[in-house]
Amino acid sequence: MKPTTHPLKRHAQSLGVQDHSRDSVGMTYVYPVISRRAGGVSVGINLNPNNACNWQCMYCQVPNLVRGGPPPIALDQLERELNTFLNDVVHGDFMTQRVDADVRRLVDVAFSGNGEPTSAMEFPAAVEIALAALDRFNLRGKVLLRLITNGSLLDRPRVQSGITKIGSAPGEVWFKIDAASDKEIAAINGTRTSAERVARRLQRCIAIAPTWVQTCVFLRDGVFAAGEGWDAYLLMLANAGGDLRGVHLYSLARTPMQNESSRLAQLDIVQMEMLATQIRQLGLTVVVSP
C-alpha cells in the first residue's frame, strides 16, 4: 500500500520512554511512543492537538496545558496520517530506524494525547477510522485498540458508543483513578468531580469494555500524594467487581510540566510494591511501572 499523505519526518534518534513528543513524525494527530506500560511501540492518536483538557492533573507532562476541549477534528487528515504511519511500520523501515531491538514490536493503537480524547465530538468516528486501519493492515486481533481516559464523560451516549466499539475491536480502556476522596481528586486531578461519580463511571466502563484502572502514585512535598484517600481508593477498587481487569500502577517517568512540578517526586519501586501488594490482596492483577 502506498502512503497517502506527506512522508514521515525523520530523526536519527531512537524513541525512548523519556520522550513522548507528539511531533516525532511531523503529524498532527498521530505519534509513536515507546510505552513502558504497554511494553513496546504505541501508536498514539491525539484528539487534543490544542493542549486542552477538562482536567488539570498536577503531574501532567503536557506543556502549556489549558482548560477546555479540542478543536474540530479533520477526520480525513486523521485517516491519512494513520494509514501512512502504519504503512511505514508494517511495510517500511520505521521500526529498524527509530526503535531499539528490545522493544521493536507494535503493541497498540491508543487514543491518548494532550487532553481527554472522549471530549472530541468526533471520538466515535475516530474509533471507526482506527478500526478500519487495523483491518487494512491485518492488525485486528494482533494489536490492541486502547483508550486512555479520565472517564469524566462516560455518562454521554456518544462516548459510550465509541468505547463499546473499542471493547469489541478487541480492545480495552485504561481508566484514570489517582484518588478516591473528593478532596484528593480536586488536589491531584484539578477537577470538582466526586468520588461517587468516578465509581459510577468506572462501573459503566467495565460493563461495556475490558477495563483497567491506571493510577499515578508519587510524592508531593515529600509525602505520598494520595495519602489520606488511599483507603477510599482501595475500597473503590474492591467495589468495582470481579470484571475489572486489573490496575496499572505507575510513577513519574517524565518531568511534569505544570506549576507544581517542583513539589513532585517519583515514588521508588519499594514503596510502589508495598501499594501493589495491598491492591493484590483484593484479588486484582497489578502491573507496576516505576
C-alpha positions in Angstrom: 0.0 0.0 0.0 1.3 3.5 -0.9 1.5 6.2 1.7 -1.5 8.6 1.4 0.0 11.8 2.8 3.3 13.6 3.4 6.4 11.5 4.1 7.2 10.9 7.8 9.6 13.4 9.4 12.8 11.5 10.0 15.0 11.7 13.1 18.2 9.9 13.8 17.4 9.5 17.5 15.6 6.4 18.6 12.3 6.7 20.5 12.5 6.2 24.3 10.3 6.1 27.3 11.5 9.5 28.5 10.3 11.3 25.3 6.6 11.2 24.4 6.8 14.0 21.9 3.6 14.4 19.8 5.7 15.8 16.9 8.2 12.9 16.5 6.9 12.1 12.9 5.6 15.5 12.0 1.9 14.7 12.1 -1.0 16.5 13.7 -2.9 13.6 15.1 -0.7 10.5 15.0 2.5 10.0 17.0 4.5 7.0 18.1 5.9 6.4 21.6 7.7 3.7 23.5 5.2 2.8 26.2 6.8 1.2 29.3 3.3 0.1 30.5 2.2 -1.4 27.2 5.7 -2.9 26.5 6.6 -1.7 23.0 5.6 0.8 20.3 2.3 2.5 20.9 0.7 4.5 18.0 -0.9 7.4 19.7 -4.0 9.3 18.3 -4.1 12.8 19.7 -7.5 14.3 19.5 -6.4 17.3 21.6 -3.7 19.0 19.5 -4.5 22.3 21.1 -3.2 21.1 24.5 -6.7 21.5 26.1 -8.2 19.2 28.7 -11.1 19.3 31.0 -8.9 18.2 33.9 -5.6 19.6 35.1 -3.6 16.9 36.8 -0.7 18.3 38.8 1.7 15.7 37.3 0.7 16.2 33.7 3.6 16.2 31.2 1.7 18.3 28.5 3.4 21.7 28.1 1.2 24.8 28.0 -1.9 22.8 29.1 -5.1 24.9 29.1 -8.6 24.2 30.2 -11.1 23.3 27.5 -11.9 20.9 24.7 -10.4 20.1 21.4 -10.9 21.9 18.1 -12.9 20.2 15.3 -11.1 17.1 14.2 -10.2 16.8 10.5 -11.2 13.1 10.2 -9.9 12.8 6.6 -6.5 14.0 7.7 -6.5 11.7 10.7 -7.3 8.8 8.4 -4.4 9.7 6.0 -1.9 10.1 8.8 -2.8 6.8 10.5 -2.7 4.9 7.2 0.6 6.5 6.3 2.2 5.8 9.6 1.0 2.2 9.9 2.2 1.6 6.3 5.7 2.6 7.4 5.6 0.4 10.5 4.2 -2.6 8.7 5.9 -2.3 5.3 8.6 0.3 5.8 11.7 0.8 7.9 10.3 2.8 10.8 11.0 0.1 13.3 14.6 -0.6 12.3 15.4 3.1 12.0 13.7 4.5 15.1 13.1 1.7 17.6 15.7 -0.3 19.7 15.6 -4.0 19.1 14.4 -5.0 22.5 11.1 -3.0 22.1 10.7 -3.4 18.4 7.1 -4.5 18.4 3.8 -2.8 17.8 1.5 -3.3 20.8 -1.4 -0.9 20.3 -3.1 2.0 18.7 -4.1 4.2 21.6 -6.4 7.2 22.0 -4.4 9.4 24.3 -2.5 12.6 23.6 -2.7 16.1 25.0 -6.1 16.1 26.7 -9.2 13.9 27.3 -9.8 12.0 24.0 -13.5 11.5 24.6 -14.1 15.2 24.7 -13.9 15.3 20.9 -17.3 15.2 19.2 -15.7 13.1 16.5 -14.5 10.4 19.0 -16.8 7.6 17.8 -16.0 8.4 14.1 -12.2 8.4 15.0 -12.7 4.9 16.6 -14.2 3.7 13.3 -11.2 5.1 11.4 -8.8 3.3 13.7 -10.7 0.0 13.3 -10.6 0.3 9.6 -6.9 1.0 9.6 -6.3 -2.1 11.8 -8.2 -4.2 9.3 -6.4 -2.6 6.3 -3.0 -3.7 7.7 -4.3 -7.1 9.0 -3.6 -6.0 12.6 -7.1 -6.6 14.1 -6.7 -9.1 16.9 -2.9 -8.7 16.8 -2.7 -5.1 18.1 -5.0 -3.8 20.7 -7.1 -0.7 20.3 -6.8 1.3 23.6 -8.4 4.3 25.1 -6.6 6.2 27.9 -9.3 8.3 29.6 -10.1 10.1 32.8 -13.6 8.7 32.4 -15.3 12.1 33.1 -17.6 12.0 30.0 -18.7 8.4 30.3 -22.3 9.4 31.0 -22.6 10.6 27.4 -24.1 8.2 24.9 -21.7 9.1 22.1 -18.7 8.3 24.4 -20.3 5.0 25.4 -20.8 4.2 21.7 -17.1 4.7 21.0 -16.0 2.7 24.0 -18.3 -0.1 23.1 -16.7 -0.3 19.6 -13.3 -0.3 21.3 -14.3 -3.2 23.5 -15.4 -5.3 20.6 -12.3 -4.5 18.5 -10.9 -6.3 20.5 -9.5 -3.5 22.7 -9.5 -2.1 26.2 -9.8 1.0 28.3 -7.3 2.4 30.8 -9.4 4.4 33.2 -7.6 7.0 35.3 -8.2 7.0 39.1 -5.4 8.6 41.1 -7.5 9.2 44.3 -10.9 8.3 45.6 -11.8 11.1 48.0 -13.3 14.4 46.8 -10.5 16.4 48.4 -7.7 14.4 46.8 -9.4 14.2 43.4 -9.6 18.0 43.4 -6.0 18.4 44.5 -4.4 15.8 42.2 -6.6 16.0 39.1 -7.8 19.6 39.3 -11.4 18.7 38.9 -14.5 19.1 41.1 -16.0 15.7 40.2 -16.9 13.5 43.1 -15.7 10.1 44.1 -19.2 8.8 43.7 -19.3 9.9 40.1 -15.9 8.3 39.4 -17.1 5.0 40.9 -20.3 5.1 38.8 -18.5 5.9 35.6 -15.9 3.1 36.3 -18.8 0.6 36.7 -20.3 1.8 33.4 -17.0 1.4 31.6 -16.4 -2.1 32.9 -19.9 -3.0 31.6 -19.1 -2.0 28.0 -15.4 -2.8 27.5 -12.5 -4.6 29.1 -11.2 -2.0 31.6 -8.0 -1.5 33.6 -7.6 1.2 36.2 -4.5 3.3 35.8 -3.1 5.1 38.8 -0.2 7.6 39.1 1.4 7.4 42.5 4.0 10.0 43.5 5.3 12.2 46.3 4.0 15.7 46.9 6.2 17.8 49.2 7.9 14.5 50.2 4.6 12.8 51.2 2.6 10.2 49.4 0.2 12.4 47.4 -2.9 10.2 47.7 -2.2 9.6 51.4 -5.5 10.2 53.3 -7.5 8.9 50.3 -5.7 5.6 49.8 -8.1 3.5 51.9 -11.0 5.0 49.9 -9.2 4.2 46.7 -8.8 0.5 47.8 -12.5 0.4 48.7 -13.4 1.8 45.3 -11.4 -1.0 43.6 -12.9 -3.6 45.8 -16.4 -2.4 44.9 -15.7 -2.4 41.2 -16.3 -6.1 41.0 -14.5 -9.1 39.5 -14.8 -7.9 35.9 -12.1 -5.2 36.4 -9.1 -6.5 34.6 -6.6 -5.0 37.0 -4.5 -1.9 37.9 -1.6 -0.2 36.1 0.3 1.4 38.9 3.0 3.9 37.7 5.0 6.9 38.9 6.7 9.9 37.3 8.9 8.8 34.4 9.0 12.2 32.7 9.1 15.7 34.1 5.7 17.2 35.0 5.1 20.5 33.1 2.5 22.1 35.4 3.0 24.9 38.0 3.5 22.5 40.9 6.2 20.3 39.3 8.9 21.3 41.7 6.8 19.8 44.6 6.5 16.4 43.0 8.9 13.4 43.0 8.9 9.8 41.8 7.8 7.0 44.2 10.5 4.4 44.4 9.9 0.8 43.5 9.9 -0.5 47.1 7.1 1.9 48.0 5.2 1.1 44.8 5.4 -2.6 45.5 4.0 -2.1 49.0 1.0 -0.3 47.5 0.7 -3.0 44.8 0.6 -5.7 47.5 -2.4 -4.0 49.1 -4.2 -4.0 45.7 -3.3 -7.6 45.0 -4.9 -8.6 48.4 -8.2 -7.5 46.8 -7.7 -10.3 44.2 -6.7 -7.9 41.4 -3.8 -8.1 38.9 -1.3 -5.2 39.3 1.3 -4.1 36.7 3.9 -1.9 38.3 5.9 0.7 36.2 8.3 2.9 38.2 
